[in-house]
């Protein structure tokens, strides 16, 4: 049984595609009549959509951020990745600013320092990541020192509290004594008035 040979192809002179040789004539007529090669990108586009293709893809447009003129199809990439006026954030302080100012800002911002709570040293922000990975710190020593301070503070606090507790009964006794003297004085005064009146009545009779 004979094996059918592969069908040969021919290149369309208009679009440059490989077309089966048996269909090349029909394809060529249709291709020339309906398709047009874009002079900018070389794509084959329908003739009725050629103007739309140019306006949507290749017509020059201005970036609304930096006013640079470019083809429309790269505008989105320009705004997201290349525009010097696109807004980016500082990696140290997360402050938003134009990309064109980022390098100068981070040069200053990265030299600011923050206290490392482990080793008690001031570290530049640009070095903070590597420092945090390598810092052994003195947290244990600080904890011991804080514990020692607490031990020294506790007895002092206890003595103050104890002294306050000892003073409370004395203050209470003083107030009670004053109150008792006042009541006694009032009672003596009332008694004196009572006996004077009674003595006066006895004299009259």
trRosetta pair geometry for C-beta under 8 A, 3 or more apart (Angstrom, degrees):
i j d omega theta_ij theta_ji phi_ij phi_ji
7 20 5.4 -1 136 -139 131 105
7 21 7.0 -156 168 26 88 91
7 22 7.0 -60 -163 -3 124 111
8 20 7.7 106 86 -154 44 59
8 21 4.7 14 93 -13 91 133
9 18 4.4 39 150 176 142 99
9 19 6.1 148 -161 72 90 27
9 20 5.7 -62 -106 -96 74 33
9 21 6.1 -160 -125 -38 17 76
10 18 7.3 152 75 -153 22 61
10 19 5.8 -33 67 66 74 82
10 20 7.8 16 19 129 79 16
10 21 4.7 94 -20 -101 105 72
10 24 4.3 -3 63 -89 130 149
11 16 6.4 -11 -175 -153 103 43
11 17 7.2 169 -147 86 62 26
11 18 5.8 -39 -91 -96 67 59
11 19 7.4 125 -119 17 17 80
12 15 4.8 14 96 46 131 83
12 16 6.3 -62 73 -9 82 13
12 17 5.2 14 24 51 117 74
12 18 8.0 -147 -1 -81 80 12
12 19 5.3 65 -46 -9 99 126
12 24 6.9 -168 -84 -147 74 85
12 27 6.0 -95 -92 121 125 118
12 28 5.9 -178 -138 -91 92 77
12 31 5.7 51 -173 29 143 174
13 16 7.9 25 -153 -71 14 52
13 28 7.0 35 33 -128 90 116
14 28 6.4 136 1 -144 119 71
14 31 4.6 152 75 124 138 120
14 32 5.1 -140 -90 -77 156 75
14 35 7.0 118 137 78 122 111
14 37 7.7 -164 169 -35 70 113
15 31 5.2 -108 -16 -162 116 133
15 35 6.1 11 -77 105 117 150
15 37 7.2 177 -111 -74 59 103
15 44 4.9 7 -130 -81 107 151
19 23 5.7 -112 165 86 105 96
19 24 4.9 133 96 -97 119 72
19 27 4.8 -135 -152 53 157 167
19 28 8.0 -161 52 -48 162 75
20 23 4.8 58 72 21 96 104
20 24 7.1 -140 91 -43 45 77
21 24 5.5 -25 -146 -15 37 121
23 26 5.4 -63 -165 49 68 109
23 27 5.3 69 137 -27 90 109
24 27 5.7 -59 -141 41 29 111
24 28 6.0 33 161 -26 66 107
25 28 5.9 -54 -148 30 27 112
25 29 6.8 26 156 -17 61 103
26 29 6.1 -56 -155 33 31 109
26 30 6.5 22 153 -11 65 111
27 30 5.8 -64 -149 43 32 107
27 31 5.7 32 157 -25 71 113
28 31 5.7 -54 -137 37 27 112
28 32 6.2 23 165 -16 64 107
29 32 6.4 -60 -149 36 23 104
29 33 6.3 15 157 -15 60 117
30 33 5.9 -67 -147 41 26 109
30 34 5.9 -17 172 14 67 119
31 34 6.9 -78 -134 50 18 85
31 35 5.2 -37 -164 32 62 121
31 44 8.0 -41 -158 -158 96 143
32 35 7.5 -43 -79 51 11 80
34 46 6.1 -39 166 -135 86 78
34 47 6.2 -139 -172 4 35 103
35 44 4.7 8 -178 -178 127 108
35 45 7.0 142 -153 72 76 24
35 46 6.4 -63 -103 -101 58 39
35 47 6.7 -167 -128 -37 8 81
36 44 7.2 148 71 -153 29 62
36 45 6.0 -35 66 68 81 74
36 46 7.4 31 19 144 88 16
36 47 4.6 99 -22 -94 117 73
36 50 5.0 -16 71 -84 141 131
37 42 6.3 -15 -176 -154 100 46
37 43 7.5 168 -150 87 58 28
37 44 5.6 -36 -94 -95 64 67
37 45 8.0 125 -115 19 18 72
38 41 4.9 8 99 49 134 81
38 42 6.1 -54 70 0 84 11
38 43 4.9 19 19 52 123 74
38 44 7.6 -142 -3 -78 80 18
38 45 5.8 55 -48 3 102 116
38 50 7.3 177 -90 -143 77 85
38 53 6.3 -111 -90 126 125 135
38 54 7.4 171 -136 -77 106 80
38 58 7.7 159 -175 -21 126 145
40 54 7.5 117 9 -120 134 84
40 57 7.9 166 84 111 136 110
40 58 4.8 88 80 -117 169 155
41 57 7.0 -53 -17 141 143 139
41 58 7.0 -145 -26 -67 104 123
43 53 7.6 -141 83 -173 121 141
45 49 5.5 -113 164 89 106 99
45 50 5.6 138 94 -94 118 62
45 53 4.6 -20 -157 -52 169 163
46 49 4.4 61 69 21 98 106
46 50 7.3 -129 94 -42 48 71
47 50 5.6 -19 -153 -23 38 117
49 52 4.9 -58 -162 49 68 116
49 53 5.6 79 135 -32 84 99
50 53 5.6 -53 -148 33 29 114
50 54 6.6 28 154 -19 63 104
51 54 5.7 -53 -151 34 33 111
51 55 6.3 28 154 -16 67 107
52 55 5.8 -57 -145 39 31 108
52 56 6.0 17 162 -9 67 114
53 56 6.3 -64 -139 45 23 101
53 57 5.7 -15 174 14 62 123
53 58 7.8 29 134 9 70 103
54 57 6.6 -77 -130 52 17 88
54 58 5.1 -55 -153 53 60 108
54 59 6.0 85 141 -51 73 86
55 58 7.9 -19 -41 54 10 66
55 59 4.7 13 -135 -22 43 139
55 72 7.6 32 154 -1 43 155
56 59 7.5 61 -5 14 17 107
56 72 6.3 -129 172 94 30 146
56 73 7.7 63 134 -68 65 90
57 71 6.9 -4 150 174 54 112
57 72 6.2 -153 -156 65 9 105
57 73 4.7 12 -151 -45 65 123
58 71 5.2 -40 -137 -140 45 114
58 72 6.9 -41 5 25 8 92
58 73 7.1 -11 -65 -2 46 110
59 71 7.4 113 59 -143 28 64
59 72 5.6 27 60 -22 76 120
60 69 5.0 20 -179 179 114 107
60 70 6.8 154 -143 79 73 11
60 71 6.6 -57 -95 -86 52 45
60 72 7.8 -168 -124 -39 9 75
61 69 7.0 168 83 -145 25 66
61 70 6.8 -34 61 66 70 62
61 71 7.6 49 19 -180 85 16
61 72 4.9 74 -2 -88 127 79
61 75 5.8 -20 76 -79 127 138
62 67 5.3 -12 -176 -153 115 51
62 68 7.0 154 -150 76 65 27
62 69 5.3 -37 -92 -89 69 69
63 66 4.9 11 91 48 130 79
63 67 6.2 -76 66 -21 78 10
63 68 4.9 17 17 49 120 78
63 69 7.8 -134 -2 -70 76 24
63 70 6.9 36 -42 17 97 110
63 75 6.7 177 -92 -146 77 89
63 78 6.0 -108 -91 119 128 131
63 79 6.4 172 -142 -77 107 87
63 83 5.8 178 -174 -112 151 123
63 85 7.9 145 130 46 125 117
64 67 7.9 35 -134 -72 14 53
65 79 6.5 128 4 -125 131 89
65 83 5.1 66 77 170 137 143
65 85 4.0 -178 156 88 104 119
65 86 6.2 45 157 -70 171 56
66 83 5.3 -171 -7 -159 124 94
66 84 5.8 89 -97 49 143 85
66 85 4.5 171 -67 7 88 120
68 78 7.3 -135 80 179 124 143
68 83 7.5 -163 28 -120 124 84
70 74 5.6 -87 151 77 126 107
70 75 6.2 160 83 -82 112 69
70 78 5.9 134 49 -49 163 158
71 74 5.4 66 72 18 89 99
71 75 7.5 -129 100 -37 45 81
72 75 5.5 -31 -157 -13 42 121
74 77 5.2 -56 -165 46 66 113
74 78 5.7 75 136 -31 83 102
75 78 5.6 -57 -149 35 30 115
75 79 6.4 25 158 -16 66 106
76 79 6.0 -56 -148 37 29 107
76 80 6.2 15 159 -9 64 114
77 80 6.0 -66 -143 45 28 103
77 81 5.7 -28 178 27 68 116
77 82 6.9 36 133 4 76 111
78 81 7.1 -84 -127 54 14 75
78 82 4.9 -62 -141 59 55 110
78 83 5.4 79 151 -53 77 90
79 82 8.0 -3 -15 50 14 72
79 83 5.1 11 -118 -13 38 138
79 86 6.1 133 -177 -91 53 116
80 83 7.9 82 15 11 21 104
80 86 7.0 122 -128 -130 13 154
81 86 7.9 59 7 14 8 168
82 86 7.9 100 69 -7 29 133
83 86 4.2 107 75 -34 102 98
83 99 7.1 123 96 28 60 133
84 98 6.8 40 144 166 65 108
84 99 5.5 -132 -156 77 40 101
84 100 4.0 49 174 -63 102 107
85 98 5.0 -41 -141 -140 49 119
85 99 7.1 -71 -25 31 5 88
85 100 6.6 -10 -74 -5 50 115
86 98 7.1 113 61 -147 30 65
86 99 5.2 24 62 -16 80 122
87 96 5.2 14 -179 -176 111 108
87 97 7.1 154 -145 79 71 11
87 98 6.5 -55 -95 -91 52 44
87 99 7.6 -144 -102 -35 7 77
88 96 7.2 165 86 -145 24 64
88 97 6.9 -35 65 68 69 60
88 98 7.6 43 22 172 83 17
88 99 4.8 76 -2 -87 124 79
88 102 5.5 -13 77 -81 129 137
89 94 5.0 1 174 -154 124 53
89 95 6.6 154 -152 69 73 28
89 96 5.2 -40 -92 -88 78 61
89 97 7.7 109 -112 19 34 69
90 93 4.8 14 88 48 130 79
90 94 6.1 -93 66 -37 76 12
90 95 4.8 18 16 43 119 81
90 97 6.9 37 -41 20 94 113
90 102 6.9 180 -91 -143 68 82
90 105 5.8 -102 -92 123 121 123
90 106 5.7 175 -141 -83 93 85
90 109 5.5 4 -172 82 143 170
91 94 7.8 33 -133 -71 15 57
91 106 6.7 37 32 -121 91 127
92 106 6.4 140 2 -135 116 80
92 109 4.6 164 66 137 138 112
92 110 5.5 -160 -55 -84 149 61
92 112 7.2 133 156 43 141 112
92 125 4.4 70 -144 142 122 142
92 126 7.1 -48 -84 -67 127 63
93 109 5.5 -106 -6 -159 115 133
95 105 7.4 -124 76 172 121 142
95 109 7.8 -152 25 -103 122 152
97 101 5.1 -84 149 80 121 118
97 102 6.4 158 86 -80 106 67
97 105 6.0 106 64 -33 159 165
98 101 5.1 77 69 12 86 102
98 102 7.5 -125 103 -35 46 81
99 102 5.3 -28 -153 -12 43 122
101 104 5.8 -65 -166 47 60 108
101 105 5.6 59 141 -26 86 112
102 105 5.8 -65 -147 40 28 110
102 106 6.0 18 164 -14 69 111
103 106 6.1 -61 -143 40 25 104
103 107 6.4 34 155 -29 62 104
104 107 5.7 -50 -153 24 31 117
104 108 7.1 18 155 -7 61 103
105 108 6.2 -68 -162 41 32 101
105 109 5.6 19 154 -12 72 119
106 109 5.3 -56 -125 49 36 108
106 110 5.2 41 169 -27 71 110
106 126 8.0 100 168 -86 90 110
107 110 6.4 -48 -134 33 15 109
107 111 7.2 10 155 -15 50 110
108 111 6.2 -69 -161 34 30 107
108 112 7.7 45 145 -36 62 90
109 112 5.9 -34 -167 0 43 114
109 125 6.7 -52 143 62 71 148
110 124 6.6 42 153 166 67 104
110 125 5.2 -128 -143 77 45 98
110 126 3.5 48 -179 -54 111 110
111 124 5.7 -40 -138 -141 39 114
111 125 7.5 -32 16 31 10 91
111 126 7.0 -4 -65 0 45 117
112 124 7.2 119 72 -146 33 62
112 125 5.3 25 68 -13 83 119
113 122 4.0 47 158 166 134 104
113 123 6.1 148 -150 69 84 25
113 124 5.6 -51 -92 -85 76 44
113 125 7.2 -144 -98 -30 26 71
114 122 6.9 163 77 -150 17 70
114 123 6.3 -32 62 60 70 79
114 125 6.4 71 -3 -80 107 80
114 128 6.8 22 47 -98 116 131
115 120 6.9 -12 -170 -147 100 42
115 121 7.5 163 -147 88 58 24
115 122 5.7 -41 -89 -94 57 68
115 123 7.9 110 -132 14 13 79
116 119 5.0 13 99 44 126 86
116 120 6.8 -73 78 -17 78 13
116 121 5.3 4 36 57 114 71
116 122 7.5 -172 1 -95 79 17
116 123 5.2 57 -41 -9 110 122
116 131 6.6 -110 -86 141 141 128
116 132 7.7 -166 -127 -86 113 69
116 135 6.1 -144 -177 -130 146 160
116 137 7.5 -135 144 -102 112 87
117 120 7.5 31 -145 -74 25 55
118 135 5.2 113 82 139 139 127
118 136 7.6 179 150 98 125 29
118 137 2.8 -76 171 -108 105 118
118 138 6.9 125 158 25 60 52
118 139 5.5 -47 -139 -47 72 100
119 135 5.4 -120 -21 -159 122 112
119 136 7.4 77 -79 64 110 59
119 137 5.0 -117 -56 -114 70 47
119 138 5.8 90 -123 0 50 89
120 138 6.6 -42 5 45 108 118
120 142 7.7 148 -45 -74 122 129
123 127 5.7 -123 179 87 95 102
123 128 5.4 120 118 -96 122 71
123 131 4.8 -130 -148 60 150 177
124 127 4.5 68 68 18 94 105
124 128 7.1 -130 97 -41 47 77
125 128 5.3 -24 -150 -17 39 122
127 130 5.9 -63 -167 50 64 103
127 131 5.3 68 136 -30 86 112
128 131 5.5 -61 -142 40 29 114
128 132 6.1 32 161 -24 68 105
129 132 6.1 -54 -150 31 26 109
129 133 6.8 21 153 -15 60 107
130 133 5.8 -57 -152 36 35 112
130 134 6.4 6 159 1 68 115
131 134 6.3 -78 -146 50 28 93
131 135 5.5 40 162 -47 72 109
132 135 5.9 -37 -125 14 26 116
138 141 4.5 -37 176 41 93 117
138 142 5.8 103 116 -27 84 93
139 142 5.6 -57 -149 38 32 113
139 143 6.3 35 153 -23 67 104
140 143 5.6 -53 -151 32 31 112
140 144 6.5 31 151 -19 64 102
141 144 5.6 -52 -150 34 34 110
141 145 6.3 33 152 -18 66 105
142 145 5.6 -55 -148 38 33 111
142 146 6.1 31 154 -18 67 106
143 146 5.7 -54 -145 38 30 110
143 147 6.2 33 153 -21 64 105
144 147 5.6 -54 -149 35 31 112
144 148 6.3 32 151 -21 65 104
145 148 5.6 -52 -149 34 32 111
145 149 6.4 32 152 -18 65 104
146 149 5.6 -52 -148 36 34 112
146 150 6.3 37 151 -21 64 104
147 150 5.5 -53 -151 35 33 114
147 151 6.4 36 150 -23 65 102
148 151 5.6 -50 -149 32 34 112
148 152 6.5 29 153 -14 65 105
149 152 5.8 -56 -149 39 33 108
149 153 6.1 30 154 -20 67 110
150 153 5.6 -58 -143 38 31 109
150 154 6.2 41 157 -34 66 102
151 154 6.0 -45 -147 20 28 115
151 155 7.8 21 162 -10 57 96
152 155 7.1 -59 -163 32 32 99
152 156 7.0 23 150 -9 63 114
153 156 5.7 -68 -157 43 38 112
153 157 5.9 37 152 -21 75 109
154 157 5.7 -58 -146 38 29 109
154 158 6.2 30 155 -21 65 107
155 158 5.3 -54 -146 37 34 114
155 159 6.3 36 154 -22 67 101
156 159 5.8 -51 -149 32 31 110
156 160 6.6 30 152 -17 63 103
157 160 5.7 -54 -151 36 33 110
157 161 6.3 32 153 -17 67 107
158 161 5.7 -55 -147 39 31 110
158 162 6.1 32 154 -21 66 107
159 162 5.6 -54 -144 37 31 111
159 163 6.2 32 155 -20 65 105
160 163 5.7 -55 -149 36 30 111
160 164 6.4 31 152 -20 64 104
161 164 5.6 -54 -151 34 32 112
161 165 6.4 31 151 -18 65 103
162 165 5.6 -53 -150 36 33 110
162 166 6.4 32 150 -19 66 105
163 166 5.6 -54 -147 36 34 110
163 167 6.3 31 155 -20 66 106
164 167 5.8 -56 -147 36 31 109
164 168 6.6 46 153 -37 63 98
165 168 5.8 -40 -154 12 33 119
166 169 7.2 -54 -170 28 37 100
166 170 7.4 27 144 -9 64 111
167 170 5.6 -64 -158 41 46 113
167 171 6.0 44 151 -21 79 106
168 171 5.9 -57 -147 37 30 108
168 172 6.2 31 155 -20 65 108
169 172 5.4 -57 -148 38 33 114
169 173 6.2 36 154 -23 68 104
170 173 5.7 -51 -147 33 31 111
170 174 6.5 32 153 -20 63 103
171 174 5.8 -52 -150 32 33 112
171 175 6.6 30 154 -15 64 105
172 175 6.0 -57 -153 38 31 109
172 176 6.3 30 152 -20 66 110
173 176 5.6 -57 -147 38 32 113
173 177 6.2 35 155 -24 66 105
174 177 5.8 -52 -148 32 30 111
174 178 6.6 28 155 -16 63 104
175 178 5.9 -56 -151 36 31 110
175 179 6.3 32 153 -19 65 108
176 179 5.6 -55 -149 37 32 113
176 180 6.3 33 153 -21 66 106
177 180 5.7 -55 -148 35 31 111
177 181 6.4 30 155 -18 65 104
178 181 5.8 -54 -148 35 31 110
178 182 6.4 32 153 -20 64 106
179 182 5.8 -56 -152 35 30 112
179 183 6.5 27 154 -17 65 106
180 183 5.8 -55 -148 37 31 109
180 184 6.2 31 154 -19 66 108
181 184 5.6 -56 -146 38 31 112
181 185 6.2 33 156 -22 65 106
182 185 5.8 -54 -149 34 29 111
182 186 6.6 28 154 -17 63 104
183 186 5.8 -55 -152 36 32 110
183 187 6.3 32 151 -20 65 107
184 187 5.6 -56 -149 36 32 112
184 188 6.4 32 154 -19 67 104
185 188 5.8 -52 -147 35 31 110
185 189 6.3 32 154 -19 64 107
186 189 5.7 -57 -150 37 31 113
186 190 6.3 28 155 -16 66 106
187 190 5.9 -56 -148 38 30 108
187 191 6.2 31 154 -20 65 108
188 191 5.7 -57 -147 37 30 112
188 192 6.3 33 155 -23 65 104
189 192 5.8 -52 -149 31 29 112
189 193 6.6 27 154 -15 63 105
190 193 5.8 -56 -151 37 33 110
190 194 6.3 35 152 -22 66 107
191 194 5.6 -56 -148 34 33 113
191 195 6.4 24 158 -13 68 106
192 195 6.1 -58 -146 39 29 103
192 196 6.2 30 156 -20 64 109
193 196 5.8 -56 -146 36 29 112
193 197 6.5 29 157 -18 64 106
194 197 6.0 -59 -154 35 28 109
194 198 6.4 24 152 -17 64 108
195 198 5.5 -53 -144 39 36 111
195 199 6.2 38 156 -21 68 104
196 199 5.8 -53 -147 35 29 110
196 200 6.5 32 153 -21 62 106
197 200 5.7 -56 -153 34 32 114
197 201 6.6 32 152 -19 65 103
198 201 5.8 -53 -152 33 34 111
198 202 6.6 36 151 -21 66 103
199 202 5.7 -52 -150 33 35 112
199 203 6.6 36 153 -21 66 103
200 203 5.8 -52 -152 31 33 111
200 204 6.7 35 151 -21 64 103
201 204 5.8 -53 -153 31 35 114
201 205 6.7 25 154 -11 66 105
202 205 6.1 -62 -152 40 33 104
